[in-house]
């Protein structure tokens, strides 16, 4: 059995796939992709394989979320199972004295960022990435002010502060990609 999901290995999607793999001993191979849209575009090439995605998914490329995927591909995807598996703890990090009024997040977690920015009346511009891991990489490269990412990704510098910590539950959906009839 092959499960296609989001990489790299630092993502919660990979973690959830590993959790499923350990709970179902047998021949399961996990294949990681740069974005969920890349998997969806190639459903025809992955017929018979499996696709794992969180219910909270939102695209950073187009107006696309879990509901859109579920209903658009009713004929191509069979929902095999769902399970609850919490995300690795998330943190909202602030860079003190940052020069860029920018904040990085995955689209799924933007509500956390918006709530925080509203609470401190900060107008930073929000930028979106394909994963929380990439949000942290882009935040570092841009010397930005805020990021939401997994705690395990972060190496806190002297001028950085964890402003918020979150431990969200998540629902994960495992689909089989059906063969074309
Ligand atoms: O960024 C990650 O680590 C992911 O696995 C992606 C993802 C998502 O697509 O919704 C998974 C769960 C969270 O809701 C945020 C991001």
Backbone and ligand atoms as CSV (ligand in chain L), in Angstrom:
chain,resi,resn,atom,element,x,y,z
A,1,UNK,N,N,0.852,-1.194,0.000
A,1,UNK,CA,C,0.000,0.000,0.000
A,1,UNK,C,C,0.891,1.248,0.000
A,2,UNK,N,N,0.582,2.204,-0.891
A,2,UNK,CA,C,1.365,3.448,-0.964
A,2,UNK,C,C,0.476,4.603,-0.514
A,3,UNK,N,N,0.973,5.387,0.448
A,3,UNK,CA,C,0.222,6.574,0.897
A,3,UNK,C,C,0.954,7.827,0.411
A,4,UNK,N,N,0.242,8.650,-0.368
A,4,UNK,CA,C,0.788,9.930,-0.823
A,4,UNK,C,C,0.324,11.011,0.151
A,5,UNK,N,N,1.268,11.827,0.624
A,5,UNK,CA,C,0.889,12.948,1.490
A,5,UNK,C,C,1.935,14.046,1.381
A,6,UNK,N,N,1.774,15.070,2.240
A,6,UNK,CA,C,2.633,16.247,2.153
A,6,UNK,C,C,3.967,16.048,2.878
A,7,UNK,N,N,5.060,16.438,2.226
A,7,UNK,CA,C,6.378,16.433,2.855
A,7,UNK,C,C,6.829,17.848,3.138
A,8,UNK,N,N,8.038,18.050,3.666
A,8,UNK,CA,C,9.028,17.009,3.961
A,8,UNK,C,C,8.687,16.241,5.252
A,9,UNK,N,N,9.668,15.526,5.777
A,9,UNK,CA,C,9.408,14.697,6.958
A,9,UNK,C,C,9.041,15.512,8.187
A,10,UNK,N,N,9.304,16.837,8.142
A,10,UNK,CA,C,8.975,17.695,9.295
A,10,UNK,C,C,7.483,18.017,9.376
A,11,UNK,N,N,6.686,17.644,8.363
A,11,UNK,CA,C,5.262,18.039,8.382
A,11,UNK,C,C,4.442,17.157,9.326
A,12,UNK,N,N,3.317,17.719,9.737
A,12,UNK,CA,C,2.363,16.932,10.529
A,12,UNK,C,C,1.724,15.858,9.666
A,13,UNK,N,N,1.633,16.099,8.359
A,13,UNK,CA,C,1.054,15.091,7.466
A,13,UNK,C,C,1.925,13.833,7.460
A,14,UNK,N,N,3.231,14.017,7.398
A,14,UNK,CA,C,4.131,12.858,7.439
A,14,UNK,C,C,4.002,12.142,8.789
A,15,UNK,N,N,3.920,12.934,9.859
A,15,UNK,CA,C,3.762,12.360,11.199
A,15,UNK,C,C,2.489,11.530,11.293
A,16,UNK,N,N,1.399,12.061,10.736
A,16,UNK,CA,C,0.118,11.340,10.789
A,16,UNK,C,C,0.205,10.053,9.959
A,17,UNK,N,N,0.888,10.133,8.821
A,17,UNK,CA,C,1.038,8.937,7.978
A,17,UNK,C,C,1.876,7.876,8.701
A,18,UNK,N,N,2.913,8.320,9.407
A,18,UNK,CA,C,3.754,7.383,10.182
A,18,UNK,C,C,2.945,6.746,11.314
A,19,UNK,N,N,2.082,7.562,11.923
A,19,UNK,CA,C,1.220,7.047,12.999
A,19,UNK,C,C,0.312,5.955,12.452
A,20,UNK,N,N,-0.287,6.230,11.283
A,20,UNK,CA,C,-1.170,5.234,10.664
A,20,UNK,C,C,-0.370,3.969,10.326
A,21,UNK,N,N,0.814,4.184,9.792
A,21,UNK,CA,C,1.682,3.055,9.407
A,21,UNK,C,C,2.016,2.181,10.619
A,22,UNK,N,N,2.330,2.830,11.752
A,22,UNK,CA,C,2.713,2.028,12.929
A,22,UNK,C,C,1.510,1.310,13.534
A,23,UNK,N,N,0.299,1.880,13.332
A,23,UNK,CA,C,-0.903,1.245,13.881
A,23,UNK,C,C,-1.416,0.124,12.977
A,24,UNK,N,N,-0.878,0.047,11.733
A,24,UNK,CA,C,-1.342,-0.965,10.774
A,24,UNK,C,C,-0.144,-1.699,10.195
A,25,UNK,N,N,0.433,-2.577,10.994
A,25,UNK,CA,C,1.642,-3.266,10.528
A,25,UNK,C,C,1.382,-3.969,9.198
A,26,UNK,N,N,2.328,-3.905,8.336
A,26,UNK,CA,C,2.167,-4.485,6.996
A,26,UNK,C,C,3.012,-3.690,6.031
A,27,UNK,N,N,2.724,-3.851,4.785
A,27,UNK,CA,C,3.559,-3.239,3.750
A,27,UNK,C,C,3.002,-1.871,3.359
A,28,UNK,N,N,3.346,-0.836,4.149
A,28,UNK,CA,C,2.885,0.524,3.828
A,28,UNK,C,C,4.102,1.381,3.499
A,29,UNK,N,N,4.059,2.014,2.324
A,29,UNK,CA,C,5.137,2.936,1.926
A,29,UNK,C,C,4.554,4.341,1.867
A,30,UNK,N,N,5.287,5.317,2.410
A,30,UNK,CA,C,4.808,6.704,2.415
A,30,UNK,C,C,5.596,7.486,1.370
A,31,UNK,N,N,4.881,8.159,0.467
A,31,UNK,CA,C,5.534,8.976,-0.564
A,31,UNK,C,C,5.173,10.441,-0.298
A,32,UNK,N,N,6.214,11.273,-0.177
A,32,UNK,CA,C,6.006,12.680,0.185
A,32,UNK,C,C,6.058,13.591,-1.041
A,33,UNK,N,N,5.212,14.639,-1.010
A,33,UNK,CA,C,5.100,15.585,-2.132
A,33,UNK,C,C,5.235,17.009,-1.598
A,34,UNK,N,N,5.602,17.931,-2.504
A,34,UNK,CA,C,5.809,19.338,-2.102
A,34,UNK,C,C,4.505,20.028,-1.721
A,35,UNK,N,N,3.391,19.609,-2.329
A,35,UNK,CA,C,2.094,20.212,-2.000
A,35,UNK,C,C,0.993,19.205,-2.321
A,36,UNK,N,N,-0.162,19.353,-1.649
A,36,UNK,CA,C,-1.269,18.422,-1.887
A,36,UNK,C,C,-1.786,18.555,-3.323
A,37,UNK,N,N,-1.736,19.787,-3.862
A,37,UNK,CA,C,-2.237,20.004,-5.225
A,37,UNK,C,C,-1.460,19.158,-6.226
A,38,UNK,N,N,-0.174,18.943,-5.954
A,38,UNK,CA,C,0.669,18.131,-6.837
A,38,UNK,C,C,0.212,16.675,-6.859
A,39,UNK,N,N,-0.316,16.205,-5.737
A,39,UNK,CA,C,-0.833,14.826,-5.685
A,39,UNK,C,C,-2.146,14.767,-6.464
A,40,UNK,N,N,-3.013,15.762,-6.209
A,40,UNK,CA,C,-4.346,15.771,-6.833
A,40,UNK,C,C,-4.227,15.804,-8.358
A,41,UNK,N,N,-3.291,16.622,-8.857
A,41,UNK,CA,C,-3.085,16.718,-10.317
A,41,UNK,C,C,-2.705,15.371,-10.929
A,42,UNK,N,N,-2.111,14.510,-10.117
A,42,UNK,CA,C,-1.607,13.238,-10.657
A,42,UNK,C,C,-2.397,12.020,-10.182
A,43,UNK,N,N,-3.653,12.234,-9.760
A,43,UNK,CA,C,-4.460,11.099,-9.304
A,43,UNK,C,C,-4.454,9.958,-10.338
A,44,UNK,N,N,-4.508,10.337,-11.617
A,44,UNK,CA,C,-4.549,9.296,-12.665
A,44,UNK,C,C,-3.304,8.400,-12.627
A,45,UNK,N,N,-2.173,8.999,-12.226
A,45,UNK,CA,C,-0.924,8.219,-12.183
A,45,UNK,C,C,-0.835,7.358,-10.919
A,46,UNK,N,N,-1.683,7.679,-9.933
A,46,UNK,CA,C,-1.585,6.981,-8.641
A,46,UNK,C,C,-2.786,6.076,-8.380
A,47,UNK,N,N,-3.443,5.644,-9.429
A,47,UNK,CA,C,-4.644,4.809,-9.256
A,47,UNK,C,C,-4.331,3.577,-8.406
A,48,UNK,N,N,-5.203,3.305,-7.428
A,48,UNK,CA,C,-5.006,2.165,-6.536
A,48,UNK,C,C,-4.227,2.524,-5.278
A,49,UNK,N,N,-3.483,3.646,-5.323
A,49,UNK,CA,C,-2.731,4.096,-4.140
A,49,UNK,C,C,-3.669,4.842,-3.179
A,50,UNK,N,N,-3.080,5.364,-2.096
A,50,UNK,CA,C,-3.860,6.058,-1.061
A,50,UNK,C,C,-3.370,7.503,-0.920
A,51,UNK,N,N,-4.264,8.326,-0.382
A,51,UNK,CA,C,-4.025,9.770,-0.281
A,51,UNK,C,C,-4.441,10.206,1.126
A,52,UNK,N,N,-3.510,10.802,1.893
A,52,UNK,CA,C,-3.848,11.230,3.256
A,52,UNK,C,C,-3.797,12.751,3.358
A,53,UNK,N,N,-4.871,13.336,3.906
A,53,UNK,CA,C,-4.980,14.795,3.974
A,53,UNK,C,C,-5.725,15.185,5.259
A,54,UNK,N,N,-5.328,16.306,5.905
A,54,UNK,CA,C,-6.060,16.732,7.099
A,54,UNK,C,C,-7.364,17.433,6.718
A,55,UNK,N,N,-8.368,17.291,7.585
A,55,UNK,CA,C,-9.661,17.944,7.316
A,55,UNK,C,C,-9.511,19.465,7.290
A,56,UNK,N,N,-8.473,19.986,7.930
A,56,UNK,CA,C,-8.276,21.442,7.994
A,56,UNK,C,C,-7.615,22.010,6.749
A,57,UNK,N,N,-7.291,21.141,5.762
A,57,UNK,CA,C,-6.498,21.612,4.625
A,57,UNK,C,C,-7.114,22.826,3.923
A,58,UNK,N,N,-6.243,23.793,3.609
A,58,UNK,CA,C,-6.575,24.909,2.711
A,58,UNK,C,C,-5.356,25.140,1.832
A,59,UNK,N,N,-5.609,25.435,0.569
A,59,UNK,CA,C,-4.501,25.630,-0.376
A,59,UNK,C,C,-3.926,27.037,-0.274
A,60,UNK,N,N,-2.620,27.170,-0.528
A,60,UNK,CA,C,-2.050,28.515,-0.602
A,60,UNK,C,C,-1.898,28.948,-2.051
A,61,UNK,N,N,-2.359,28.113,-3.003
A,61,UNK,CA,C,-2.227,28.429,-4.426
A,61,UNK,C,C,-3.540,28.875,-5.048
A,62,UNK,N,N,-4.638,28.330,-4.558
A,62,UNK,CA,C,-5.939,28.622,-5.156
A,62,UNK,C,C,-7.005,28.515,-4.077
A,63,UNK,N,N,-8.247,28.872,-4.437
A,63,UNK,CA,C,-9.330,28.766,-3.463
A,63,UNK,C,C,-9.761,27.306,-3.401
A,64,UNK,N,N,-9.150,26.537,-2.548
A,64,UNK,CA,C,-9.358,25.089,-2.508
A,64,UNK,C,C,-9.188,24.608,-1.069
A,65,UNK,N,N,-10.197,23.870,-0.576
A,65,UNK,CA,C,-10.063,23.302,0.762
A,65,UNK,C,C,-10.495,21.834,0.740
A,66,UNK,N,N,-10.555,21.221,1.931
A,66,UNK,CA,C,-10.875,19.794,2.004
A,66,UNK,C,C,-12.224,19.494,1.368
A,67,UNK,N,N,-13.236,20.347,1.642
A,67,UNK,CA,C,-14.580,20.105,1.103
A,67,UNK,C,C,-14.547,20.112,-0.430
A,68,UNK,N,N,-13.795,21.058,-1.009
A,68,UNK,CA,C,-13.700,21.126,-2.477
A,68,UNK,C,C,-13.091,19.843,-3.041
A,69,UNK,N,N,-12.058,19.357,-2.392
A,69,UNK,CA,C,-11.401,18.128,-2.876
A,69,UNK,C,C,-12.360,16.946,-2.747
A,70,UNK,N,N,-13.004,16.858,-1.584
A,70,UNK,CA,C,-13.902,15.734,-1.309
A,70,UNK,C,C,-15.026,15.664,-2.348
A,71,UNK,N,N,-15.647,16.819,-2.628
A,71,UNK,CA,C,-16.811,16.804,-3.540
A,71,UNK,C,C,-16.403,16.801,-5.012
A,72,UNK,N,N,-15.282,17.441,-5.339
A,72,UNK,CA,C,-14.852,17.463,-6.751
A,72,UNK,C,C,-14.462,16.065,-7.213
A,73,UNK,N,N,-13.911,15.276,-6.295
A,73,UNK,CA,C,-13.363,13.973,-6.702
A,73,UNK,C,C,-14.180,12.801,-6.150
A,74,UNK,N,N,-15.498,13.030,-5.998
A,74,UNK,CA,C,-16.359,11.957,-5.458
A,74,UNK,C,C,-16.197,10.638,-6.211
A,75,UNK,N,N,-16.024,10.727,-7.544
A,75,UNK,CA,C,-15.926,9.503,-8.355
A,75,UNK,C,C,-14.529,8.890,-8.332
A,76,UNK,N,N,-13.561,9.694,-7.875
A,76,UNK,CA,C,-12.168,9.244,-7.983
A,76,UNK,C,C,-11.569,8.855,-6.632
A,77,UNK,N,N,-12.229,9.306,-5.543
A,77,UNK,CA,C,-11.690,9.051,-4.205
A,77,UNK,C,C,-12.688,8.289,-3.353
A,78,UNK,N,N,-12.195,7.256,-2.680
A,78,UNK,CA,C,-13.057,6.560,-1.723
A,78,UNK,C,C,-12.496,6.803,-0.324
A,79,UNK,N,N,-13.318,7.407,0.552
A,79,UNK,CA,C,-12.876,7.665,1.919
A,79,UNK,C,C,-12.821,6.337,2.669
A,80,UNK,N,N,-11.616,5.900,2.992
A,80,UNK,CA,C,-11.436,4.584,3.608
A,80,UNK,C,C,-11.578,4.678,5.122
A,81,UNK,N,N,-10.948,5.702,5.715
A,81,UNK,CA,C,-11.059,5.909,7.163
A,81,UNK,C,C,-10.650,7.329,7.533
A,82,UNK,N,N,-11.072,7.729,8.728
A,82,UNK,CA,C,-10.629,9.001,9.318
A,82,UNK,C,C,-10.127,8.677,10.716
A,83,UNK,N,N,-9.178,9.422,11.166
A,83,UNK,CA,C,-8.746,9.233,12.556
A,83,UNK,C,C,-8.295,10.562,13.137
A,84,UNK,N,N,-8.338,10.589,14.476
A,84,UNK,CA,C,-7.973,11.791,15.213
A,84,UNK,C,C,-6.506,11.655,15.619
A,85,UNK,N,N,-5.697,12.635,15.310
A,85,UNK,CA,C,-4.298,12.591,15.731
A,85,UNK,C,C,-3.818,14.037,15.861
A,86,UNK,N,N,-3.478,14.404,17.081
A,86,UNK,CA,C,-3.140,15.807,17.364
A,86,UNK,C,C,-1.912,16.255,16.578
A,87,UNK,N,N,-1.868,17.550,16.260
A,87,UNK,CA,C,-0.674,18.110,15.627
A,87,UNK,C,C,0.449,18.184,16.657
A,88,UNK,N,N,1.665,18.159,16.171
A,88,UNK,CA,C,2.806,18.481,17.018
A,88,UNK,C,C,2.583,19.915,17.507
A,89,UNK,N,N,2.912,20.240,18.755
A,89,UNK,CA,C,2.613,21.594,19.251
A,89,UNK,C,C,3.055,22.692,18.283
A,90,UNK,N,N,2.212,23.715,18.189
A,90,UNK,CA,C,2.493,24.860,17.317
A,90,UNK,C,C,2.922,26.052,18.172
A,91,UNK,N,N,3.754,26.890,17.589
A,91,UNK,CA,C,4.125,28.130,18.279
A,91,UNK,C,C,3.979,29.313,17.331
A,92,UNK,N,N,3.644,30.447,17.932
A,92,UNK,CA,C,3.674,31.710,17.192
A,92,UNK,C,C,4.894,32.459,17.710
A,93,UNK,N,N,5.865,32.647,16.823
A,93,UNK,CA,C,7.142,33.265,17.216
A,93,UNK,C,C,7.193,34.696,16.705
A,94,UNK,N,N,7.706,35.586,17.547
A,94,UNK,CA,C,7.883,36.988,17.146
A,94,UNK,C,C,9.371,37.339,17.159
A,95,UNK,N,N,9.808,38.020,16.079
A,95,UNK,CA,C,11.195,38.499,16.036
A,95,UNK,C,C,11.181,39.937,16.531
A,96,UNK,N,N,11.865,40.191,17.633
A,96,UNK,CA,C,11.880,41.537,18.201
A,96,UNK,C,C,12.745,42.421,17.310
A,97,UNK,N,N,12.268,43.603,17.006
A,97,UNK,CA,C,13.034,44.544,16.187
A,97,UNK,C,C,13.152,44.122,14.739
A,98,UNK,N,N,12.203,43.301,14.248
A,98,UNK,CA,C,12.258,42.875,12.837
A,98,UNK,C,C,12.054,44.074,11.923
A,99,UNK,N,N,12.725,44.040,10.766
A,99,UNK,CA,C,12.593,45.162,9.828
A,99,UNK,C,C,11.421,44.937,8.875
A,100,UNK,N,N,11.071,43.679,8.631
A,100,UNK,CA,C,9.991,43.351,7.687
A,100,UNK,C,C,8.668,43.176,8.429
A,101,UNK,N,N,7.652,43.963,8.051
A,101,UNK,CA,C,6.315,43.808,8.652
A,101,UNK,C,C,5.610,42.629,8.000
A,102,UNK,N,N,6.164,41.449,8.171
A,102,UNK,CA,C,5.629,40.282,7.471
A,102,UNK,C,C,5.414,39.141,8.465
A,103,UNK,N,N,4.387,38.323,8.172
A,103,UNK,CA,C,4.074,37.167,9.008
A,103,UNK,C,C,3.863,35.973,8.087
A,104,UNK,N,N,4.401,34.825,8.459
A,104,UNK,CA,C,4.319,33.617,7.621
A,104,UNK,C,C,3.495,32.539,8.306
A,105,UNK,N,N,2.623,31.901,7.524
A,105,UNK,CA,C,1.815,30.818,8.049
A,105,UNK,C,C,1.356,29.913,6.909
A,106,UNK,N,N,0.954,28.693,7.294
A,106,UNK,CA,C,0.194,27.856,6.365
A,106,UNK,C,C,-1.239,28.399,6.375
A,107,UNK,N,N,-1.976,28.354,5.238
A,107,UNK,CA,C,-3.330,28.909,5.223
A,107,UNK,C,C,-4.253,28.295,6.287
A,108,UNK,N,N,-4.054,26.998,6.612
A,108,UNK,CA,C,-4.945,26.336,7.577
A,108,UNK,C,C,-4.872,26.969,8.963
A,109,UNK,N,N,-3.732,27.544,9.312
A,109,UNK,CA,C,-3.562,28.079,10.670
A,109,UNK,C,C,-3.658,29.607,10.720
A,110,UNK,N,N,-4.159,30.209,9.629
A,110,UNK,CA,C,-4.162,31.680,9.568
A,110,UNK,C,C,-5.069,32.314,10.626
A,111,UNK,N,N,-6.128,31.606,11.044
A,111,UNK,CA,C,-7.034,32.189,12.048
A,111,UNK,C,C,-6.284,32.467,13.357
A,112,UNK,N,N,-5.333,31.590,13.697
A,112,UNK,CA,C,-4.542,31.797,14.919
A,112,UNK,C,C,-3.730,33.084,14.800
A,113,UNK,N,N,-3.124,33.253,13.622
A,113,UNK,CA,C,-2.284,34.429,13.385
A,113,UNK,C,C,-3.129,35.705,13.374
A,114,UNK,N,N,-4.270,35.661,12.683
A,114,UNK,CA,C,-5.128,36.849,12.592
A,114,UNK,C,C,-5.645,37.256,13.977
A,115,UNK,N,N,-6.035,36.267,14.780
A,115,UNK,CA,C,-6.518,36.573,16.141
A,115,UNK,C,C,-5.447,37.287,16.944
A,116,UNK,N,N,-4.214,36.765,16.822
A,116,UNK,CA,C,-3.114,37.360,17.582
A,116,UNK,C,C,-2.825,38.781,17.096
A,117,UNK,N,N,-2.720,38.947,15.752
A,117,UNK,CA,C,-2.387,40.279,15.212
A,117,UNK,C,C,-3.469,41.297,15.588
A,118,UNK,N,N,-4.738,40.836,15.565
A,118,UNK,CA,C,-5.846,41.729,15.950
A,118,UNK,C,C,-5.701,42.132,17.416
A,119,UNK,N,N,-5.310,41.167,18.260
A,119,UNK,CA,C,-5.242,41.442,19.704
A,119,UNK,C,C,-4.163,42.477,20.040
A,120,UNK,N,N,-3.136,42.570,19.180
A,120,UNK,CA,C,-2.076,43.559,19.467
A,120,UNK,C,C,-2.100,44.697,18.440
A,121,UNK,N,N,-3.164,44.717,17.606
A,121,UNK,CA,C,-3.351,45.760,16.584
A,121,UNK,C,C,-2.110,45.926,15.708
A,122,UNK,N,N,-1.620,44.798,15.193
A,122,UNK,CA,C,-0.450,44.794,14.309
A,122,UNK,C,C,-0.936,44.582,12.875
A,123,UNK,N,N,-0.369,45.367,11.944
A,123,UNK,CA,C,-0.832,45.338,10.545
A,123,UNK,C,C,0.089,44.518,9.643
A,124,UNK,N,N,0.906,43.647,10.199
A,124,UNK,CA,C,1.856,42.892,9.368
A,124,UNK,C,C,1.152,42.191,8.207
A,125,UNK,N,N,1.852,42.117,7.078
A,125,UNK,CA,C,1.297,41.466,5.883
A,125,UNK,C,C,1.485,39.952,6.023
A,126,UNK,N,N,0.396,39.213,5.754
A,126,UNK,CA,C,0.450,37.746,5.924
A,126,UNK,C,C,0.859,37.077,4.608
A,127,UNK,N,N,1.833,36.185,4.687
A,127,UNK,CA,C,2.289,35.404,3.532
A,127,UNK,C,C,2.021,33.928,3.809
A,128,UNK,N,N,1.632,33.216,2.740
A,128,UNK,CA,C,1.238,31.815,2.907
A,128,UNK,C,C,2.267,30.858,2.296
A,129,UNK,N,N,2.354,29.673,2.901
A,129,UNK,CA,C,3.279,28.649,2.401
A,129,UNK,C,C,2.573,27.288,2.363
A,130,UNK,N,N,3.223,26.319,1.703
A,130,UNK,CA,C,2.623,24.985,1.526
A,130,UNK,C,C,2.664,24.131,2.792
A,131,UNK,N,N,3.520,24.477,3.741
A,131,UNK,CA,C,3.592,23.704,4.991
A,131,UNK,C,C,4.063,24.637,6.106
A,132,UNK,N,N,3.885,24.177,7.328
A,132,UNK,CA,C,4.346,24.976,8.473
A,132,UNK,C,C,5.875,24.972,8.523
A,133,UNK,N,N,6.459,23.896,8.043
A,133,UNK,CA,C,7.927,23.836,7.960
A,133,UNK,C,C,8.439,24.951,7.030
A,134,UNK,N,N,7.796,25.073,5.858
A,134,UNK,CA,C,8.218,26.109,4.903
A,134,UNK,C,C,7.920,27.514,5.434
A,135,UNK,N,N,6.873,27.637,6.243
A,135,UNK,CA,C,6.569,28.956,6.842
A,135,UNK,C,C,7.774,29.423,7.658
A,136,UNK,N,N,8.371,28.503,8.400
A,136,UNK,CA,C,9.526,28.861,9.233
A,136,UNK,C,C,10.756,29.185,8.369
A,137,UNK,N,N,10.948,28.383,7.299
A,137,UNK,CA,C,12.100,28.645,6.404
A,137,UNK,C,C,11.967,30.032,5.764
A,138,UNK,N,N,10.765,30.372,5.299
A,138,UNK,CA,C,10.554,31.664,4.630
A,138,UNK,C,C,10.654,32.829,5.619
A,139,UNK,N,N,10.141,32.608,6.816
A,139,UNK,CA,C,10.233,33.633,7.885
A,139,UNK,C,C,11.700,33.961,8.167
A,140,UNK,N,N,12.534,32.906,8.221
A,140,UNK,CA,C,13.960,33.131,8.494
A,140,UNK,C,C,14.619,33.851,7.326
A,141,UNK,N,N,14.325,33.379,6.099
A,141,UNK,CA,C,14.969,33.955,4.914
A,141,UNK,C,C,14.584,35.424,4.743
A,142,UNK,N,N,13.340,35.757,5.093
A,142,UNK,CA,C,12.857,37.136,4.882
A,142,UNK,C,C,13.127,38.021,6.096
A,143,UNK,N,N,13.661,37.450,7.165
A,143,UNK,CA,C,13.851,38.199,8.404
A,143,UNK,C,C,12.538,38.841,8.854
A,144,UNK,N,N,11.479,38.049,8.765
A,144,UNK,CA,C,10.124,38.557,9.008
A,144,UNK,C,C,9.837,38.669,10.503
A,145,UNK,N,N,8.662,39.253,10.820
A,145,UNK,CA,C,8.341,39.514,12.228
A,145,UNK,C,C,7.665,38.335,12.938
A,146,UNK,N,N,6.789,37.621,12.216
A,146,UNK,CA,C,6.030,36.546,12.873
A,146,UNK,C,C,6.031,35.269,12.041
A,147,UNK,N,N,5.879,34.149,12.729
A,147,UNK,CA,C,5.660,32.871,12.039
A,147,UNK,C,C,4.834,31.961,12.948
A,148,UNK,N,N,3.983,31.150,12.305
A,148,UNK,CA,C,3.376,30.025,13.021
A,148,UNK,C,C,3.954,28.758,12.424
A,149,UNK,N,N,4.538,27.934,13.278
A,149,UNK,CA,C,5.165,26.698,12.818
A,149,UNK,C,C,5.122,25.683,13.951
A,150,UNK,N,N,5.643,24.491,13.707
A,150,UNK,CA,C,5.736,23.508,14.791
A,150,UNK,C,C,6.909,23.875,15.698
A,151,UNK,N,N,6.674,23.701,16.977
A,151,UNK,CA,C,7.708,24.006,17.981
A,151,UNK,C,C,9.029,23.300,17.667
A,152,UNK,N,N,8.916,22.038,17.194
A,152,UNK,CA,C,10.127,21.236,16.961
A,152,UNK,C,C,10.997,21.824,15.843
A,153,UNK,N,N,10.414,22.667,14.970
A,153,UNK,CA,C,11.187,23.266,13.870
A,153,UNK,C,C,12.065,24.418,14.338
A,154,UNK,N,N,11.710,25.001,15.494
A,154,UNK,CA,C,12.253,26.319,15.860
A,154,UNK,C,C,13.534,26.232,16.672
A,155,UNK,N,N,14.509,27.025,16.236
A,155,UNK,CA,C,15.690,27.262,17.072
A,155,UNK,C,C,15.640,28.737,17.428
A,156,UNK,N,N,15.241,29.016,18.647
A,156,UNK,CA,C,14.961,30.389,19.051
A,156,UNK,C,C,16.252,31.196,19.236
A,157,UNK,N,N,16.334,32.356,18.568
A,157,UNK,CA,C,17.481,33.246,18.755
A,157,UNK,C,C,17.216,34.204,19.911
A,158,UNK,N,N,18.241,35.006,20.253
A,158,UNK,CA,C,18.104,35.949,21.380
A,158,UNK,C,C,17.016,36.985,21.146
A,159,UNK,N,N,16.815,37.313,19.850
A,159,UNK,CA,C,15.843,38.364,19.523
A,159,UNK,C,C,14.477,37.777,19.145
A,160,UNK,N,N,14.226,36.528,19.525
A,160,UNK,CA,C,12.943,35.904,19.182
A,160,UNK,C,C,12.228,35.448,20.450
A,161,UNK,N,N,10.895,35.513,20.363
A,161,UNK,CA,C,10.099,35.168,21.553
A,161,UNK,C,C,8.893,34.338,21.114
A,162,UNK,N,N,8.586,33.271,21.881
A,162,UNK,CA,C,7.362,32.504,21.623
A,162,UNK,C,C,6.207,33.261,22.273
A,163,UNK,N,N,5.295,33.774,21.436
A,163,UNK,CA,C,4.164,34.561,21.951
A,163,UNK,C,C,2.967,33.685,22.308
A,164,UNK,N,N,2.776,32.611,21.568
A,164,UNK,CA,C,1.628,31.725,21.805
A,164,UNK,C,C,2.053,30.278,21.530
A,165,UNK,N,N,1.429,29.341,22.257
A,165,UNK,CA,C,1.628,27.910,21.998
A,165,UNK,C,C,0.248,27.277,21.855
A,166,UNK,N,N,0.103,26.380,20.907
A,166,UNK,CA,C,-1.191,25.732,20.652
A,166,UNK,C,C,-0.965,24.224,20.525
A,167,UNK,N,N,-1.969,23.456,20.956
A,167,UNK,CA,C,-1.883,21.993,20.805
A,167,UNK,C,C,-3.185,21.496,20.157
A,168,UNK,N,N,-3.383,21.781,18.859
A,168,UNK,CA,C,-4.662,21.438,18.224
A,168,UNK,C,C,-4.818,19.945,17.933
A,169,UNK,N,N,-6.041,19.464,18.113
A,169,UNK,CA,C,-6.400,18.140,17.612
A,169,UNK,C,C,-6.595,18.247,16.110
A,170,UNK,N,N,-6.520,17.135,15.433
A,170,UNK,CA,C,-6.771,17.171,13.975
A,170,UNK,C,C,-7.418,15.864,13.527
A,171,UNK,N,N,-8.270,15.980,12.520
A,171,UNK,CA,C,-8.863,14.807,11.865
A,171,UNK,C,C,-8.103,14.565,10.570
A,172,UNK,N,N,-7.696,13.325,10.363
A,172,UNK,CA,C,-6.952,12.951,9.148
A,172,UNK,C,C,-7.793,12.002,8.316
A,173,UNK,N,N,-7.810,12.228,7.017
A,173,UNK,CA,C,-8.640,11.422,6.116
A,173,UNK,C,C,-7.749,10.597,5.198
A,174,UNK,N,N,-8.042,9.307,5.138
A,174,UNK,CA,C,-7.297,8.424,4.237
A,174,UNK,C,C,-8.236,7.976,3.117
A,175,UNK,N,N,-7.883,8.341,1.890
A,175,UNK,CA,C,-8.684,7.982,0.718
A,175,UNK,C,C,-7.945,6.945,-0.115
A,176,UNK,N,N,-8.725,6.103,-0.778
A,176,UNK,CA,C,-8.104,5.329,-1.856
A,176,UNK,C,C,-8.383,6.043,-3.173
A,177,UNK,N,N,-7.372,6.129,-4.023
A,177,UNK,CA,C,-7.520,6.747,-5.347
A,177,UNK,C,C,-8.023,5.640,-6.283
A,178,UNK,N,N,-9.254,5.806,-6.745
A,178,UNK,CA,C,-9.890,4.716,-7.487
A,178,UNK,C,C,-9.362,4.616,-8.913
A,179,UNK,N,N,-9.514,3.438,-9.474
A,179,UNK,CA,C,-9.110,3.221,-10.877
A,179,UNK,C,C,-10.180,3.824,-11.777
A,180,UNK,N,N,-9.754,4.443,-12.886
A,180,UNK,CA,C,-10.715,4.999,-13.861
A,180,UNK,C,C,-11.600,3.891,-14.404
A,181,UNK,N,N,-12.929,4.197,-14.437
A,181,UNK,CA,C,-13.834,3.164,-14.987
A,181,UNK,C,C,-14.027,3.361,-16.477
L,1,LIG,O1,O,2.199,22.000,7.429
L,1,LIG,C1,C,2.092,20.834,7.808
L,1,LIG,O2,O,2.873,20.342,8.662
L,1,LIG,C2,C,1.056,19.967,7.248
L,1,LIG,O3,O,1.111,18.762,7.393
L,1,LIG,C3,C,-0.083,20.609,6.491
L,1,LIG,C4,C,-1.274,21.064,7.333
L,1,LIG,C5,C,-2.516,21.284,6.388
L,1,LIG,O4,O,-2.448,21.061,5.199
L,1,LIG,O5,O,-3.585,21.706,6.934
L,1,LIG,C6,C,-1.645,20.041,8.332
L,1,LIG,C7,C,-2.270,20.373,9.492
L,1,LIG,C8,C,-2.437,21.788,9.937
L,1,LIG,O6,O,-3.794,22.138,9.766
L,1,LIG,C9,C,-1.635,22.722,9.116
L,1,LIG,C10,C,-0.999,22.344,7.974
